[in-house]
Every structure is written in C-alpha cells, then in structure tokens.
Amino acid sequence: MKLLEIITEKDEQRWLNFPARLYRDDPYYVRPMDSDIRAIFDPKKNKLFRHGDAKRWLLSNDAGQIIGRIAAFYDEKTSATYAKEENGQPTGACGFFECIDDQKAANMLFDAAKEWLTAHGLEAMDGPVNFGDRYQFWGCLVDGFVDPVYNMPYNYPYYAKLFENYGFQTYFQQYTFHTPITDDGMSPIIHEKYERLMRTPGYTFEMVDMKHLDKFADDFLTIYNSAWGAIPGVAKITRQHALALVKSLKPIIDPRLIHFAYFKDEPVAFFINILDMNQIYKGLNGKDHFFNKLRILWRLKVSKRYDRICSLVFGVVPEFHAKGLEAALVCSFERVALQKGFPYTDLQLNWIGDFNPPMIKLAKSIGASLLKTHITFRYLFDRNKPFTRATKHG
C-alpha cells in the first residue's frame, strides 16, 4: 500500500471522487457538492488557515487502486483551548476519512494524520470531524443508516470498528432526533413552558427578514459567541464569518424556518432550520456545472421535490438558560408550520450532544424520536494518559 499526499488539482479531484466509487452500490449515499468540500481546504475561503493548516492523503493498494483517503488539520486557537481543559492537551483532528473495510489500510491513514499532527506539536486528534463548523461533516455514523441530510456524515457501519481498533475512544455522541410535522401540534408541555416564559414582559419572537440579512448576521453572531463560543474546542466567530455564512445560505433560506428570540430587543436565542438540500442534490454526483445548476433550480422552484428540513443550530445565551426559551422558539416555529401551504412534513433535529441533557429533553418533549447517532472519537498520542470524555454543553 502507498500513501499519496494531495498536491495537484488532479490529486484533489481523485481525492474528491473516491467516496462516490466506494458507495456506488449504497442507495442512501448522497455525494456532497465538490464545491463545498473544496472550500474547506481553500486557504482563501477557510479562515482557519490563518492560524492553522491542513493536509490530505490518498491510499492505494499494490495494484494502484485507490482504497482510502483522509485529511488532518489543526487550528492553533482551538488547540490552545483544548490544552486548558482538565487532563487536556493540544488537540488536532482528522476527517473526511473514507476507507475500504481493511484495518491495515485504515491504520496507515490514521498514522499519516497522527505523524503530521505530532510534527506540529499536537498531542491528540479528534475524528472524524470538519476543518470548520461543527454542524457540517462531523462525526462517525454508528446508528441510523438511512438518508443522510445535507452535509451531515454518512458512512458504512464498519467505520466505527476501524477507529476503535486503532485506539480511538468515544469523546462524545451526537444525536439526531426526528419528528413528523403534523396538524396535531406539539406537546402541551411545550406550550406550558412558553406560557410560563411569556408571563415575564419583554420577550418577542421574529422570523428572519430577507431584506435585513445584515441584522440576522449580527444577531446570530451575538448569540452564537455567547452560547457556543465558551465551549472548549469551539472558536468564536467574527462578523465577517457570520456575514459569509449568511451569504452562503441565502439561496436556500426559507424565512419561515429561522426564528430568533429577543428580550427587551436584545437577541438571546435562535432556532435555525434549513431545507435538506440532499433531496435536491441526490443524483448530481457532487457537480455544480451549468446543467446541474438548471436541475437544482428546477427541483427548487418547479418540481419542489423536497419535504424535509433539518435544524442547523440551536443556541441560547447562558444567562437565559432554563427559562423555557427553547420551548418558546419551537412554539414560534409551530405557529408557522401549522399554516396552510407549509410544504415540509419531516423535521430532523441534528447535532444534539450527549453532554447536553436539556436539548435531549426538549427533543423528547416535542415527541421526537432518536433517528441517528454519530460519535466524535478522540485519540491520545500518549497511550498512558488518562482519557476524559466531553462534559461541556452550550
């Protein structure tokens, strides 16, 4: 077996193409858009390259056939945060791992990532994760091998074994809950929490206004940095980052799916959902050339072949925890979802960490059932060091 470092555009295209061949007989697999993946590894588009770096490899067998791929990356800001944790250490990461069911092949890929991270002063690696935001390409699917939603990881069941046999341990689990959107409405418990919250004057709820997306970006920035930015391993975002995120989402934003909570006009919480673009992208083979762009436009505007939405992120600033804001935002969404003409029938609540009992409780209280489980693994380079699972939540 032989490792090839990704250097040229041709190398990168082979790296991008490999999963499509690996999953060619899997009816659920949806190839991510190449442009989305390329942007993650483009220093001009990914701000993490300002204080970090990334490297990618392909693995071929003795016959020259590609049998695996991986990426390794680190961000000095989050690595420094990890080092402040109890029993912590500077921690890098690996991701975009794809491999045949062969432990030796997987070990070669993991070794490449480990050696490169070690050379840059890292002492552990998480994986499989993203060189960017947590809500994309993060975690190893271990249960719920059904249709993947937009930019959420999908992999074969044997992947967890490849990680664990190498020595990775479960750092935390991420749950995806599912609920149909029906005329029955949400649980009475949710409504009771909303009514209790509203006894305190000053709370208001708004959907995103497409004419004022800058305000949306600013409010998102305020809440995100307060709710998520204090969590180890999660970097705060800048206004430039927030504006770029809004710009990237603009073509698929449905204002009915994005709800903000305010207290005395100050942003304090959000519930952000998006159309599951995998229902639009399936069968396009990751390409966004002219004809596929026409197909995307047709599917979005004419055939409307979609009925699923997925939660992108849920956040409440710490000072407003345990007040029922999560339930109130769900009620805000419900009022829109029950209106005539609402086209979506399926809601998936993504990325709820096992370290976040309040959100798990909320998902269950609205009648959602557990659909998928992903695992974020961690591998300590010092094999004698005690391992500590994640305990923080936002």
C-alpha positions in Angstrom: 0.0 0.0 0.0 1.2 3.5 -0.8 0.2 7.0 0.6 -0.1 9.9 -1.8 -0.1 13.5 -0.5 -2.6 15.7 -2.2 -0.7 18.4 -4.0 -2.0 18.9 -7.5 -5.6 19.7 -8.8 -5.6 16.2 -10.3 -4.7 14.7 -6.9 -7.5 16.7 -5.3 -10.1 15.5 -7.9 -9.1 11.9 -7.2 -9.5 12.6 -3.5 -12.9 14.0 -4.1 -14.0 11.2 -6.4 -13.1 8.2 -4.3 -16.2 8.1 -2.0 -18.5 8.0 -5.0 -16.9 4.8 -6.1 -16.8 3.4 -2.6 -20.5 4.0 -2.1 -21.7 3.3 -5.7 -23.9 0.4 -4.6 -25.4 2.2 -1.5 -28.9 3.5 -2.2 -28.7 6.1 0.7 -25.4 7.8 -0.2 -25.5 11.3 -1.5 -22.3 12.8 -2.7 -21.6 16.2 -1.2 -21.1 19.0 -3.6 -17.4 19.2 -4.6 -17.5 23.0 -4.3 -18.5 22.7 -0.6 -15.5 20.4 0.1 -13.1 22.4 -1.9 -13.9 25.5 0.0 -13.0 23.8 3.3 -9.4 23.2 2.0 -9.0 26.5 0.2 -7.0 29.0 2.3 -8.7 31.8 0.5 -12.1 30.7 1.7 -11.5 29.0 5.1 -10.4 31.5 7.7 -8.9 28.7 9.9 -5.9 28.6 7.7 -4.9 32.0 9.2 -3.9 30.2 12.4 -3.9 26.5 11.3 -3.1 24.2 8.5 -4.4 21.0 6.7 -3.0 18.1 4.8 -4.7 15.4 2.8 -3.7 11.9 1.6 -4.9 9.1 -0.7 -4.1 5.5 -0.1 -3.7 3.0 -3.0 -3.2 -0.8 -2.9 -0.4 -2.7 -4.7 -2.4 -2.7 -7.9 -2.6 1.1 -7.8 -6.3 1.3 -7.0 -7.4 4.0 -4.5 -8.7 2.3 -1.3 -8.8 5.2 1.2 -8.4 8.9 1.9 -8.1 11.1 5.0 -7.4 14.8 5.9 -5.6 16.1 9.0 -5.8 19.6 10.3 -5.3 21.9 13.3 -6.4 25.3 14.5 -4.0 26.9 16.9 -6.8 28.8 18.6 -8.9 25.8 19.4 -5.9 23.7 20.1 -4.9 26.2 22.8 -8.4 25.9 24.2 -8.2 22.2 24.4 -4.9 22.5 26.3 -6.7 24.4 29.0 -9.1 21.5 29.7 -8.7 19.3 32.7 -6.4 16.4 31.5 -6.3 18.4 28.3 -3.7 18.7 25.6 -3.2 20.5 22.3 -5.6 18.6 20.0 -5.7 18.4 16.3 -8.1 16.4 14.1 -8.6 14.1 11.2 -11.6 13.9 9.0 -13.1 13.2 5.6 -12.0 9.6 6.3 -13.1 7.0 3.7 -11.7 3.5 3.5 -12.4 0.0 2.5 -13.1 -2.5 5.3 -9.4 -3.2 6.0 -7.8 -2.3 9.3 -4.2 -2.1 7.9 -5.4 0.4 5.3 -7.2 2.4 8.0 -4.1 2.3 10.3 -1.9 3.7 7.5 -4.3 6.6 7.0 -4.6 7.3 10.8 -0.8 7.0 11.2 -0.3 9.6 8.4 -2.6 12.0 10.2 -1.0 11.3 13.6 2.6 11.8 12.4 1.8 15.1 10.7 -0.1 16.4 13.7 2.7 15.3 16.1 5.2 17.2 13.9 3.1 20.3 14.5 3.1 20.0 18.3 -0.3 18.3 18.7 -0.8 15.6 21.3 -4.1 14.1 20.3 -6.6 14.1 17.5 -10.4 14.1 17.2 -12.1 12.4 14.3 -13.8 12.2 12.0 -14.5 16.0 12.2 -14.5 19.0 10.0 -11.9 21.7 9.5 -14.6 24.3 10.3 -18.0 24.5 11.8 -19.4 21.6 13.9 -22.7 21.5 12.1 -21.1 20.1 8.9 -19.1 16.9 8.2 -18.8 16.0 11.9 -18.9 12.5 13.5 -18.9 8.8 12.6 -22.4 7.4 12.0 -23.0 4.4 14.2 -26.7 4.0 14.1 -29.5 5.1 11.7 -28.1 4.2 8.3 -30.8 6.0 6.4 -31.0 9.0 4.1 -28.3 11.5 5.2 -29.2 15.1 5.4 -27.3 18.0 3.9 -23.6 17.9 4.8 -24.1 15.5 7.7 -21.7 12.5 7.7 -22.8 9.2 6.2 -20.6 6.1 6.3 -20.6 2.3 6.3 -21.3 0.6 9.6 -17.7 -0.8 9.8 -16.1 2.6 10.2 -16.5 2.7 14.0 -14.6 -0.6 14.2 -11.7 0.9 12.2 -11.5 3.9 14.6 -11.8 1.9 17.8 -9.4 -0.8 16.7 -6.8 1.8 16.1 -7.3 3.2 19.6 -9.8 6.0 19.3 -12.2 6.3 22.2 -15.7 7.9 22.3 -15.3 11.6 23.2 -19.0 12.4 22.8 -22.0 11.2 20.9 -24.3 13.4 18.7 -27.9 12.5 18.3 -30.3 13.3 15.5 -34.0 13.3 16.5 -36.8 13.1 14.1 -40.4 14.2 14.2 -43.1 14.4 11.6 -44.8 17.8 11.2 -48.5 17.2 11.6 -51.6 19.2 12.4 -51.7 17.7 15.9 -49.1 20.3 17.0 -46.5 20.0 19.8 -46.8 18.5 23.2 -48.8 20.5 25.8 -45.7 20.6 27.9 -44.0 22.8 25.3 -47.0 25.2 25.3 -46.9 25.4 29.1 -43.3 26.4 29.1 -44.0 29.0 26.5 -46.9 30.4 28.5 -44.8 30.5 31.7 -42.0 32.3 29.9 -44.4 34.9 28.5 -45.5 35.9 32.0 -42.3 37.9 32.1 -42.7 41.0 30.0 -40.1 41.8 27.3 -39.9 38.6 25.2 -40.5 38.8 21.5 -40.0 36.3 18.6 -39.2 37.0 15.0 -38.5 35.2 11.8 -35.5 36.3 9.7 -36.2 39.2 7.4 -34.7 38.6 4.0 -34.5 42.4 3.5 -32.3 42.8 6.5 -29.8 39.9 6.4 -27.1 42.0 8.0 -29.2 42.2 11.1 -29.7 38.5 11.0 -25.9 38.0 10.8 -25.3 40.4 13.7 -27.9 38.8 16.0 -26.6 35.3 15.1 -23.0 36.5 15.9 -24.1 37.8 19.4 -26.0 34.6 20.3 -23.5 32.1 18.9 -20.5 33.6 20.5 -22.2 33.6 23.9 -23.9 30.2 23.6 -21.2 28.2 21.8 -18.0 30.3 21.9 -17.2 29.4 25.5 -17.3 25.7 24.9 -13.8 24.1 24.6 -12.9 23.4 21.0 -15.4 25.8 19.6 -13.9 29.1 18.3 -15.9 32.3 18.4 -16.8 33.7 15.1 -16.2 37.2 13.6 -18.8 39.4 11.9 -17.1 38.6 8.6 -17.6 34.9 9.3 -21.2 35.5 10.2 -21.9 37.5 7.1 -20.1 34.9 4.9 -22.3 32.2 6.5 -25.5 34.1 5.8 -24.3 34.8 2.2 -23.7 31.0 1.6 -27.1 30.1 3.0 -29.1 32.9 1.2 -30.0 30.8 -1.8 -31.7 28.2 0.3 -33.1 30.3 3.2 -36.7 29.9 3.9 -37.6 32.7 6.4 -40.3 30.5 7.9 -37.6 28.2 9.2 -35.4 30.7 11.1 -36.6 32.1 14.4 -35.0 34.5 16.9 -35.9 35.3 20.4 -35.3 38.8 21.9 -35.5 40.1 25.4 -36.1 43.9 25.6 -34.9 44.0 21.9 -31.6 42.2 22.7 -31.0 38.8 20.8 -31.0 35.9 23.3 -31.7 32.7 21.3 -32.2 31.3 17.9 -33.6 28.2 16.2 -32.3 27.9 12.7 -33.5 25.2 10.2 -32.8 24.8 6.5 -34.2 22.8 3.7 -32.4 19.5 3.4 -30.5 20.1 0.2 -29.6 16.4 -0.1 -33.1 15.9 -1.5 -32.1 18.4 -4.3 -28.5 17.2 -4.8 -29.1 13.5 -4.9 -28.0 12.1 -8.3 -25.9 15.2 -9.3 -22.6 13.4 -8.4 -21.3 16.4 -6.5 -21.0 18.6 -9.6 -22.5 22.1 -9.9 -21.8 22.6 -13.7 -24.3 24.6 -15.8 -26.8 21.7 -16.5 -26.8 20.6 -12.8 -27.5 24.2 -11.8 -30.5 24.1 -14.1 -31.6 20.8 -12.4 -31.2 22.4 -9.0 -33.2 25.4 -10.0 -36.0 23.2 -11.4 -36.1 21.0 -8.3 -36.3 24.0 -6.0 -38.7 26.2 -7.9 -40.8 23.9 -10.2 -40.9 20.3 -9.2 -40.4 21.2 -5.5 -39.2 17.7 -4.7 -38.5 18.2 -1.1 -40.3 17.8 2.2 -37.6 17.6 4.8 -36.0 20.3 6.9 -33.1 19.9 9.3 -32.0 22.0 12.2 -28.8 23.8 11.6 -28.1 25.1 15.1 -30.0 25.9 18.3 -28.5 28.4 20.7 -29.4 30.2 23.9 -27.2 32.7 25.7 -26.1 31.3 29.1 -28.0 34.0 31.1 -31.3 32.7 29.7 -30.8 29.0 30.2 -33.6 27.1 32.0 -36.2 29.8 31.3 -38.0 27.8 28.6 -36.7 29.7 25.6 -36.0 26.5 23.6 -39.7 25.6 24.0 -40.8 29.1 23.1 -38.8 29.0 19.9 -40.4 25.7 19.0 -43.8 27.2 19.6 -42.8 30.1 17.3 -41.9 27.6 14.6 -45.1 25.6 15.2 -47.3 28.6 14.5 -45.8 28.9 11.0 -45.6 25.1 10.4 -49.3 24.7 11.0 -50.3 27.3 8.5 -51.9 26.2 5.2 -49.4 25.7 2.4 -46.4 24.8 4.6 -44.6 22.4 2.4 -42.5 20.4 4.9 -43.6 17.2 6.6 -40.4 16.0 8.2 -38.1 17.7 10.8 -34.7 16.4 11.9 -33.1 17.9 14.9 -29.4 17.5 14.2 -26.3 17.6 16.4 -27.6 17.3 19.9 -24.6 16.2 22.0 -24.9 13.6 24.8 -23.4 16.3 27.0 -26.5 18.4 26.5 -29.3 16.9 28.5 -31.6 20.0 28.2 -31.7 19.7 24.5 -32.2 15.9 24.6 -35.1 16.5 27.0 -36.6 19.2 24.7 -36.4 16.9 21.6 -38.2 14.1 23.5 -40.8 16.6 24.9 -41.9 17.6 21.4 -42.5 13.9 20.6 -39.3 13.4 18.5 -37.7 10.0 18.4 -34.0 9.1 18.1 -33.1 8.5 14.5 -29.3 8.6 14.2 -26.3 8.5 16.4 -22.8 9.8 15.4 -19.7 9.6 17.5 -16.8 12.0 17.8 -13.7 10.0 18.7 -10.5 11.1 20.3 -7.1 9.5 20.2 -4.4 10.4 22.7 -0.9 10.1 21.4 0.4 9.4 24.9 -1.3 6.0 25.4 -0.7 6.1 29.2 -2.5 9.4 29.7 -6.0 9.2 31.3 -8.8 9.7 28.9 -11.6 12.2 29.7 -14.9 12.4 27.9 -16.5 15.7 27.0 -18.7 17.2 29.7 -19.4 20.7 28.5 -22.5 21.9 26.7 -23.9 25.2 25.4 
